[in-house]
Structure formats: structure tokens, C-alpha cells
Amino acid sequence: MELTQAQLEQYEREGFLFLERLFSAREVAALDEIIPELLAVQNFSGLRRDEASGHVRRIHGTHFYCERIRRLARHPRLLTPSEQLLRGRVYLHQSRFIPKFGLAAPAQGFPWHQDFPTWHVRDGMPGPRAVVVAVFIDEVTAYNGPILMIPRSHRLGMMTCDDGPVMEGYRQLTVSPEQVTDLYNAEGLIALQGPPGSVLFMHSNLVHASSENISPLRRAMHQLVYNSVENACANPVRPDEDAARDCTPLHVLPEDCLLTPANA
């Protein structure tokens, strides 16, 4: 699947592109049924728990032990558009699962931040030539902790400060409340909502956040981060699930790759 020129221009202008129902109900079901498999791997270093509740907050590196995630990363509806957006071949920098179970297993949200500065400061990624791709497994509503984004904020470069909360073993690079307020007054704010199977392509410098999900509704997402092969991290010090060292370009799989047997 190739993006149109209008879609490419929208991404460059707004910092994101949202495509509703890009995956069918059968494909979403295939991505939903692997969630217990992901949660069952308890000794994996990519498993990150909420410090207050102990519930799973997110899992990094899901492609290391899940074949269907490896296929998702090479799906033509994700890989081809990402290569267009990044103008060339890409590799998988990160894979992650964010469950947001809601009241059944509460966990804190994510503060206002940009993704690229962490990769630049912690791992030596040269530039923001990475795209974050989120696949909706559940319907995302105003109630279950949608991603909040400030459109066009990716044009301003790195805006982070290093005085954010300590989460998951290191101090977060966050965007200050004053900066967020100024950005909101200038550009507004979007709470991204949509049906299962929808896909978000987000620029790695776009300012975004999400709150804790305190609704009874789960908000699960599989996320992939594609990085240009020309933009590999210079000195990754974090584990592979946070900063991939394998920069082999990905090759596209057939359209039905999520629905074929695992040994096919």
C-alpha cells in the first residue's frame, strides 16, 4: 500500500497521519489473540510494570518472541508507507505493546514528551528520521486514555528538558508545562480516537502524551518504530528492546501475512 501525495504532505505538515480501519476485523482479532502470549513472558527485560500498582504498563521488544509481531513489522500496509515517509529503507528500531487495561489493572499514563530526544540523548540516534506506528486493537474513545497530540509541534525541533519524573529506571525527557501551554495556545490539541484496526503514523518529534486509563474499557495498541537505515544509533547503551542494534533493512511480506499459519 502506497500513500498518496496528499497524505505525504499532510504528514509533513501536521506531524502525523491517521488512517481508519486499515486492518480488517480478522486481522485485528489475530493481533488481539497474541496479547496473552505477550503477557505470559514474565522474565523478559522489556516487561515494564507500573511502579505504584505493579500492573504491566508496557512491553518493549515484542518482536523478539512473537512471530506475529515480526510479521506485522513487515506488513505492506505499515512498512511501505513508513519507507515513503522516511524516504528510503528502514529497520525496526523498537516494537512495543501498551495494554492500558483500565480499571481492571490500572497503570499511570505517559507525560508530555517527544520520542526522538530520548533516542538521541540515550542511544545516539543522529536525527528524527524515525516514525512511530500505532495499531489500534480496541476502539479508542475519549474515556480510555487516547493519545493526546499537539499538531505541527514536530517542526520546532527538540523541546525537552531533563527534569521529568524518574520512570522505568531513568529520568524521563519531558516537555515542560509552560512549553505545552504555549504550544496549545498556538496549535491546539488533538485527542486521537478511532475504531479497531486504525493506524497512526507519528513523527518522532511530535509532542504527545496520554493519561491514565481509569475507564472500564481496555485501550490496547501494538506500536512499531521504524528508523531509516541511514540514521542508525551511534552508541546504543540500552538493551536491544529499547534501541535495536540490528539495522538490517526490512522486506515486505504478502498482504495476508497476519492470517497465514505461524509455520508458513
C-alpha positions, 0 to 999 in steps of 0.5 A, a space after each residue: 500500500 502506497 500513500 498518496 501525495 496528499 497524505 505525504 504532505 499532510 504528514 509533513 505538515 501536521 506531524 502525523 497521519 491517521 488512517 481508519 480501519 486499515 486492518 480488517 476485523 480478522 486481522 485485528 482479532 489475530 493481533 488481539 489473540 497474541 496479547 496473552 502470549 505477550 503477557 505470559 513472558 514474565 522474565 523478559 527485560 522489556 516487561 515494564 510494570 507500573 511502579 505504584 500498582 505493579 500492573 504491566 504498563 508496557 512491553 518493549 521488544 515484542 518482536 523478539 518472541 512473537 512471530 506475529 509481531 515480526 510479521 506485522 513489522 513487515 506488513 505492506 500496509 505499515 512498512 511501505 508507507 513508513 519507507 515513503 515517509 522516511 524516504 528510503 529503507 528502514 529497520 525496526 528500531 523498537 516494537 512495543 505493546 501498551 495494554 492500558 487495561 483500565 480499571 481492571 489493572 490500572 497503570 499511570 499514563 505517559 507525560 508530555 514528551 517527544 520520542 526522538 530526544 530520548 533516542 538521541 540523548 540515550 542511544 545516539 540516534 543522529 536525527 528524527 528520521 524515525 516514525 512511530 506506528 500505532 495499531 489500534 486493537 480496541 476502539 479508542 474513545 475519549 474515556 480510555 486514555 487516547 493519545 493526546 497530540 499537539 499538531 505541527 509541534 514536530 517542526 520546532 525541533 527538540 523541546 525537552 528538558 531533563 527534569 521529568 519524573 524518574 520512570 522505568 529506571 531513568 529520568 524521563 525527557 519531558 516537555 515542560 508545562 509552560 512549553 505545552 501551554 504555549 504550544 496549545 495556545 498556538 496549535 491546539 490539541 488533538 485527542 486521537 480516537 478511532 475504531 479497531 484496526 486504525 493506524 497512526 503514523 507519528 513523527 518522532 518529534 511530535 509532542 504527545 502524551 496520554 493519561 491514565 486509563 481509569 475507564 472500564 474499557 481496555 485501550 490496547 495498541 501494538 506500536 512499531 518504530 521504524 528508523 531509516 537505515 541511514 540514521 542508525 544509533 551511534 552508541 546504543 547503551 540500552 538493551 536491544 528492546 529499547 534501541 535495536 542494534 540490528 539495522 538490517 533493512 526490512 522486506 515486505 511480506 504478502 498482504 495476508 501475512 497476519 492470517 497465514 499459519 505461524 509455520 508458513 
